[in-house]
Amino acid sequence: MKIQINKIVCCIIFSMLIITKSIAQLSPITFEPGAYGNTWTWTTFENATNLPTQIVANPNTSGINNSANVIKMTTLVTGNPWAGFESLHGAGIGTFSLNTTNCIVKLMVYKSVISDVGVKFATAAGASTGEIKVPNTKINQWEELTFDFSAQIGQASNINIDQIIIFPDFNARTTDNDCYIDNITLGAGMPVQNINVKFAVQNPDSTPVYVFGNWNNWNNFPGTPMLYNTAAARYEATLPFNAGTTIEYLFVNGIGTKEVLNATWACTNANSQYTNRLTVLGNTDTTLCNSWQSCNGCAATTINKNLIKAISYKITNNYLLFENIPNGYIDNIEIININGEKLYSSNKKIKSGEAININLKNNTLYIIKYRNEGLFYSFKTIINIF
């Protein structure tokens, strides 16, 4: 009887070990003999001929990484920017869900080029919330990068993960690049702290305006609608984020065209193929305000209330007639309804006594924007049709 009890106890303990292993991620991944990653099945993808990865000697044992073995992938000119390598579903990293104990991924990278490094997780069904990309800032020396997945905790595609995917050189290439990765860890993140981010843009070329970003994995095009703030003369939308999150985003105009940015500009991700605005959020509420297709911050709004008051106008037979305009003329005029829809736009100079052919509704609130002597003005008014 005693022997049978011991057998039962042993079976229970063994079963508990199996269960514990199956619901935990295996980390750190160091590629050393007998350690995680060394004998795992790694498969390359989207890299033209898909040369296999190799476990090789550390190319540089000075600096922060003196380990013996690392994993190497050569990204090819003929490969796609998103070429990478991945562990085998159901093997290697184990099965786990993202939580506060494992949502911060760190890895060391050694490359001869500056480009994004991406990390992504996937479930057995292939579901994923997408990669997080962080660029290396050093070449020909080891650098540790951090990828914060805390904002993705609780999402369905990050429950029962069983695969890790690495994009070592996420960029269009002009050369074949040897990329070395080592010391991949999954650890605890900082306590989640929610902050509010107000996105704002001035001078879009077409309204309404939207803000479109990676927080929805670029899936809600054209993005979140922005409302016009008359006092500030800009379009705004406020969204919640976790503090410390790295975000990429663009503004989109009313005809569904994304603003065009230059990858050499400091406010961008420096990716020549997918040039987005890039910001690392702090720990407090913030406003991100720029002029359309520019890294320039929003200009201060100058309102000459006396000038606005002095302009008189009326509607007659579907015409907006400007009866009196001080200082001679106005130009760059726009008329927008309360929903942010641009009803009229013209760069033509309008002088006193001139009229605009436009059909407006009686007793309805409109926003009128115009320029006078180099200054922009914006105000709300209720049109009264005479």
N, C-alpha and C positions, 0 to 999 in steps of 0.2 A: 504493500500500500504506500509506503514511504517513497519507494522508487517511482511509482506512478504519479504521485503528487509532484515530485521533482521534475518529471518529464512534462507535466502540464504547465508548471511554472516556467520552465525553459521555453516551451512553445509560445506562451503568452508574451514573455519578454522579447523573443525573436520577432513575433508579429508586431509588437509595439515599435521595435526598431525599424522594421520595414515601413510601417505607416509613417513614422516620424521622418524617415528619409524621403518618402514620396511627397510630403507636403512642405519641404524646405528647399530653398535654393542652395546650390553648392558654390561656395565662395570662400577664399579668393581663388581666382583662376590664374595660376602662375606659369603653367606649361612646363614645370619642372618634372623630372621622372618621379612617378608615384603621386604626383599632385594633380589637382583638377586641371583639365584642359589638355594635358599632355597626350592622352590616348583617345580623346573624344573624336567623333566623326565631324569634321568641319568641311562644309561644302561652299564653294564660291559660286557667285551668280552674276549675271549681267556684265560679265567681263570678257566679252568676245569669245576667245577660246577657253575661257574659264580655267586658267592655270590653277592647280591646287595650292592651298596654303602649305607652308612648311614650318616645322618646329626647328629653329636654327639657333646658333650661338648669338648671344647679345652683341650687336654691332658696336656698342660703346658702353663699357662698364663703369665709366666715370660719371660723376654727377649723382642724380637721385636714384638711379637704377643699376645695381651691381649684380643682379641675378644672372644665372648662367644661360637660361633658355628663354626664348620669346617666340611669338608666332609672326610669320612674315607672309604678306600678300603683295604681289606686284600688280598694281592697277595699270591697265593698258590704255594707250591713246584710243584704240578702237573699241574700248569698253564704254559702257554708259557711265555718266557721272555718279549714279547710285550703285555702282558695282560694290560688292562686299562679300562677306562670308558669314555663315550661320551654323549653329550647332544643330544636331539631329533632334527632331521632335521626339519626345518621350525618352530621351537619353541625355547624358551630359549634365546639364544644369539642374535637372530635377523638375518637379512641378510645384508651383507656389503662386501666391497672389501678392500683388503690390500692397505694402502697408508701411507704417511709419518706421519699421525696423530695417527695411531693405530698399527704400525708394531712391536713395542717393547712390548713383553708379559712378565709380571712379575708375579710370584706366590711365596707363602710361602710353605715350605715343612717341615714335621717333620717325621723322620723315625729312625729306629734302625739299619739300614744298609747303607752302601755307595753304590750307584748304580745310573745309569742314570735316569733322569726324562725327559720325552718327551712330547712335545706339537705339535699338528697337527690340521690343519683346513681342512674342506671338504665342497664341494658344494652339492646341492640337488641331483646331478647326481652321487655323490660319488667321484668326481675328487679331487685330492690333490697332492701337490708337495712333500709330505712326512713330517715326523716329524723332529724337531730340538731337539737334546738331550743335556742336561747339567747335569753333576753329582753333587749331593750334597756333601759337604765336611765336614758336621757335623752330628753327630748322637745324638738322644734324645734331640734335641733342634731345635727351629725354625730357618730356614735359607731362605732368599729370593734369588731366582734364576732368571736370565734374559735370554730371548730367543729372538734373533734378527732375524726378518723375513724381514728386509729391502731389502735383495738381491732378494726376491721373489715378490716384488711389480711389478705389471703389467703382471705377468704370468697368463695364462688363468684359471688355476686351483685355483687361489686365487681371482677370480672375482665372486661376488655374493655368498660368503661363508655363510653357515647357520648352521654350526656345529663346535664345539670345542671338541677335543679329547685329553685326558690326559693319559700318560703312567707313573704311579708313581714309578715303580720299574723295569726298563728295564734291566733285567739281569737274567741269569740262577740262580735258588735259591736252597738253601739247607734247608731253613726254611720258614714257612709261615710268612709273614711280614705285620704288620699293618702300613699303609701309610696314612698320614693326609695331606690334601691340603687346602689352604685358601688364600683369598685376591688375586684373579686373576685379573689383570688389563691389559688393552691394551692402550698403550700410544705412544707418539711421539718419534721418533728415532733421532739420530744425522744426520745432513746433509750427504748425500751419498758422499763418497770420494773414487774414484777409485784408486787402486794401482796395481802394477804389481808384481807378485810372480814368481820367477824363481825356478822351481823344478829341482833338480839335484841328480844323483845317480852314485856311483862308483862301479865297480866290480860286475855287474850283472852276474848271472850264465848262462844266455842265452839271445841273442839279436834277434830282436830289443827289446826296452824297452818302457813301457808306464807308465803314471801316471794316477791313477784311484781314483776318490774321490766323496764325497757326494754333491759337487756343482751341479752335474747333477743327483742327487738322485740315484747314483750308476747305471745309466741306459745305459752308453755308453761303457760297457766292450769291449775290455780290457783297454780302456781309451784313453788319448791323446798321440800320438806318440812323443817320445823324440829323438832329434838329437844328434849325437856324437860331442862333443867339443874336438878337438884334443889337443889344448894347455892346457886345464884343465884336460884332460883324464877322462871325465865323460859325461853322457848323460843328456841333458837339455831340458826343455820345459817351456815357459813363458806364464802365464795365467792372465787375469785381475780379480780382486776381489774388493769388498767393504772393506774399512778399518774397522778393528775391528771384522771381520767375524771369527767365529770359524770353522775350517775345519778339516775333517778327510780324510785320503787318504792312498793309498798303491802304491808301484811300482809293475808292472807286467812284467814278462819276455817274451821272444819271442815265447814260446810255450804255452802262456796263463796261466801261473801259478803265483798266487799272492805270494809275499814274506811272509814268516812266521815270526811273531814277538811274543815276550813274553809279556803277559799282565802286568807283574811286572816291565817292563822297563819304565823309566820316560818319554820317548817320545811318549807313546801310550795312548789310551783312557782307559786303565786298564780294558777293557771288555774282560773277558776270552773266551767268545763265538765268538765275532766279534772284534778281536784285530786289530785296525787301528792306524796309526800315527795320533796324535792330535796336532794342533797348533792354537793358538789364534793370529790372524794377528794384527799388529800395524797400524800406520797411514802413513807409508812410504813404498816404494818399498823394497822388501827383497828377499833373496835367501835361500831356504831350501835345504840343501845338506847333504846327508847321504850315508854311505856305505850300500850296499844291505843287507837286513835282519839284520840291526844293528841300534842302536841309535847313533853310532859314527859319528861325522861330517866328511866331506870329508877331506882326507889327502892332504897336499900340494903336488903338482906335481913337482918332481925333474927331470929335463931334462939335461942329459949330452950330449950336442950337439957334443962334440968331439967324444964321443963313437958312436953316431948315424952316424956321418960322416964317421967314420972308418969302419963301417960294410959295406961290399960289397956283392952284390948278383946279380943273373941273372936268367932268366927263360929259360929252355931248355927242349923241349919235355914234356910239362906239369909238369915240376918240378921246384920248387923254390929252387935254390941252393945258400947256404950261402958260399961264397968263403973265407971270412975272418971275424972272430969275435974276437975282442980284449977281454982280460981277460978270454979266454977259451971257454965260452959257453953262450947261452941264454936259458931261459925256459919260461913256461907259455905264449907261443906265441899265438896270435890271429890275424887273417886277416879279415878285415871288409870292405865292399864296402861303397860307399859314401851314400847309403841309410840306413846305420846302420845294414845291414844284416851280420851276422857272417858266413864267408865262411869256416873258419878253426879255430880249437882250440885244443891245446895240452899242457899237463904239462910236456911232455918229454923234456929232455935237448937236445939242438941242438948245435953241435960243428962245428967248421970250416970244410968245405968240405962236410957237410951233406946236404941232400936235402929233401924237403917236396913235396909229390905228390899232386898237386893242379892245376886245370885248371883256369888260369887267362887270362883276355883279354888284348890285346896289347894297349898301349897308354891310359890306364884307371887308374883313381885315386883310390888308396886303402889306408886304414889305417892299419898300422902294430903296434901291441902292444906286448910288451914282458918284461921279467924281467931279470936283470943282477945284480948279487951280492946283491940281496935283494931289489933293486930299480926297480920301474916300469917305462917304457919308452913308448912313443906313438908318432908317427909321420905319416904325409901323404907323399905318394910317388906315382909317375906315373911309373907303371911297363913298361919297355921296353923289349919286347921279342926278344932275339937274335937268 
